[in-house]
Structures are given as structure tokens and as C-alpha cells.
Amino acid sequence: MLRRLALLALVALPQGEDPGPTVRVEAGAAKVVEGDHVRALSPGTAPLALQAGLASLEAGARSELEIVWRGAASARISGPATLELHRTPELLIADFRVAELEVRRGKLVLELPELGPFELGEGVLQVRTLPGGVVELQNLGGSALVLRRTGRDCLEIPAGRRVRIRAEA
């Protein structure tokens, strides 16, 4: 019986298409806009599996969010936040306090306000906004993280180190 159920589950999965990310609210509240659909999320609601190629998300003060691209990457966002997320591991964070990003396989494209897009490889990166338009990046993983910015030199952050970047005017 169990073998039949497993086979049915495999047949029911769409072949060749990566599942979209899931969004879960651990504290506070969030609103997800996906196409014409708006969904309110709170700690008691089930994780939302996004179906569209692009969704926007707004979270209130003291919110804790988790976004998971199964088998590839995840993001934990704290504080009030405004962001766009894509079906593939890509995230544009327009407003936030702290974000922790983990890439397990492949790459994650992260775009921060006034800093532009970064491409993260495997590892764990914590990003914090500081006063004066400064963004702090800290490598929490076990190996050096290389951040590739479009049209710029790569930025390498050794394990356990942090760098601060001032937003460009």
C-alpha cells in the first residue's frame, strides 16, 4: 500500500518544473500579492506555496518570515519588510532590518536597495541595514562567500567575517 501511495505521489508531481518558494510567517503578519490574489499570513496559517513567477510581500514591524526554495535556498527576514520573490531563487528586498540567506545548491540572486543585484553561491550570509545607508554583510557559513555584483569586482567575505558597504547616492 505504501509503495502505491509513493508511486502516485511521484506521478502527481509536475515533471521538470521546480516548485515555487513557500512563505511562512513565524511572528507578526504579512500580506502576499500573487497576480490578482492577496493573501494575509500570520503565525497560525499554513505555509503558502507560491505558484506565479513573481510575488510581492509586505511584512509588519516585529515580523519574522521564512522563505524556502526547496533543496536550493532559504531566507529568514526580520522586522518590517517589503520584497519581491521569484519562482527561482531570486529575491529583491526593498525594505528590511535583518535577512539571513542560506544557499544549499546553485545560486541565489539578491537585490538590495541602492546596492544592486548580488549573486550568492553556497553558504550562509546575514545582511543588516544600519543607519546612514550602510549595509552589513556577514559570512556565517564555513567557507568564503563570493558575491558577484553586475559590472563590479567580486566581493569575497571569508568565513566569520563581516564587511560594511555604503549605499551609493
C-alpha positions in Angstrom: 0.0 0.0 0.0 2.8 2.4 0.9 4.6 1.7 -2.3 1.4 2.5 -4.3 1.0 5.8 -2.5 4.6 6.8 -3.1 4.2 6.0 -6.8 1.0 8.0 -7.0 2.8 10.9 -5.4 5.6 10.8 -7.9 3.1 10.7 -10.8 1.2 13.6 -9.4 4.3 15.9 -9.2 4.8 18.1 -12.3 7.9 16.8 -14.1 10.8 19.1 -15.0 9.4 22.2 -13.2 10.9 23.4 -10.0 8.4 24.1 -7.2 8.0 27.7 -6.3 9.0 29.0 -2.9 7.0 28.6 0.2 6.4 31.5 2.6 5.8 31.0 6.3 5.2 33.7 9.0 6.7 32.9 12.4 5.8 36.2 14.1 3.9 39.3 13.2 1.9 39.4 10.0 2.4 39.6 6.2 0.5 40.2 3.1 1.4 38.3 -0.1 0.2 39.6 -3.5 0.4 37.0 -6.3 -1.2 38.2 -9.5 -4.7 39.2 -8.6 -4.7 37.3 -5.4 -3.9 38.9 -2.0 -3.3 36.6 1.0 -2.8 37.5 4.6 -0.4 35.3 6.6 0.1 35.0 10.3 1.9 32.6 12.6 -1.2 30.3 12.7 -1.7 30.0 8.9 -0.2 27.2 6.8 2.9 28.0 4.7 1.9 29.5 1.3 3.3 27.8 -1.8 3.7 30.4 -4.5 2.5 29.4 -7.9 3.2 32.6 -10.0 6.6 33.6 -11.4 6.6 36.7 -9.2 5.0 37.7 -5.9 5.3 40.7 -3.7 5.3 40.5 0.1 4.9 43.1 2.8 5.5 42.3 6.5 4.8 44.5 9.5 7.0 45.5 12.4 8.4 42.7 14.5 7.7 40.2 11.8 9.7 37.0 11.2 9.4 35.4 7.8 10.8 32.3 6.3 11.0 31.7 2.5 12.2 28.3 1.2 13.1 27.3 -2.3 13.1 23.6 -1.6 16.5 21.9 -1.9 18.1 25.2 -3.2 18.0 28.1 -0.8 16.1 29.8 2.1 15.8 33.3 3.6 14.8 34.5 7.0 13.7 38.1 7.1 13.2 40.0 10.4 11.5 43.3 11.0 9.2 45.3 8.7 10.0 44.3 5.2 8.9 44.8 1.6 10.2 42.4 -1.0 9.6 40.6 -4.3 10.3 37.0 -4.7 10.6 34.9 -7.8 9.8 31.2 -8.6 13.6 30.6 -9.0 15.9 31.6 -6.1 15.7 35.4 -6.6 14.8 38.0 -4.1 14.6 41.8 -4.2 14.4 43.2 -0.7 13.3 46.9 -0.9 13.0 47.4 2.9 14.2 45.2 5.8 16.1 45.1 9.0 17.9 41.7 9.1 18.0 39.0 6.5 19.7 35.6 6.8 20.2 33.8 3.5 21.3 30.2 3.0 22.2 28.7 -0.3 22.5 25.0 -0.3 22.7 24.3 -4.0 23.1 26.6 -7.0 22.8 30.3 -6.7 20.5 32.9 -5.2 20.2 36.3 -6.8 19.7 39.0 -4.1 19.0 42.6 -5.0 19.3 45.2 -2.2 18.2 48.9 -2.5 20.9 51.2 -3.9 23.5 48.3 -3.9 22.0 46.5 -6.9 22.0 42.7 -7.5 24.3 40.2 -5.9 24.8 36.6 -6.9 25.4 34.3 -3.9 26.9 30.9 -4.1 26.7 28.1 -1.4 26.9 29.4 2.1 25.1 31.5 4.8 25.0 35.3 4.7 23.5 37.7 7.2 22.6 41.1 5.9 21.7 44.0 8.2 20.7 47.6 7.4 22.5 50.1 9.6 22.0 53.9 9.9 23.4 56.2 7.2 22.6 53.9 4.3 25.1 51.3 5.4 24.5 47.6 4.8 26.5 45.0 6.8 27.2 41.6 5.2 28.4 38.8 7.5 29.5 35.3 6.4 28.0 32.8 8.8 29.0 29.8 6.8 32.1 27.5 6.8 33.8 28.8 3.6 34.4 32.1 1.9 31.4 33.6 0.2 31.9 35.3 -3.2 29.3 37.9 -4.0 29.2 38.9 -7.7 27.8 42.3 -8.5 26.8 43.3 -12.0 29.6 45.4 -13.6 31.8 45.3 -10.4 34.6 43.3 -9.0 33.6 40.3 -6.9 33.5 40.8 -3.2 34.9 37.9 -1.1 33.9 37.5 2.5 35.9 34.9 4.5 34.1 32.7 7.0 33.2 34.6 10.2 34.0 38.0 8.7 31.8 41.0 8.0 32.0 43.9 5.6 30.1 47.1 5.5 29.0 48.8 2.3 27.6 52.3 2.0 24.7 52.7 -0.4 25.7 54.8 -3.4 23.9 58.1 -3.9 
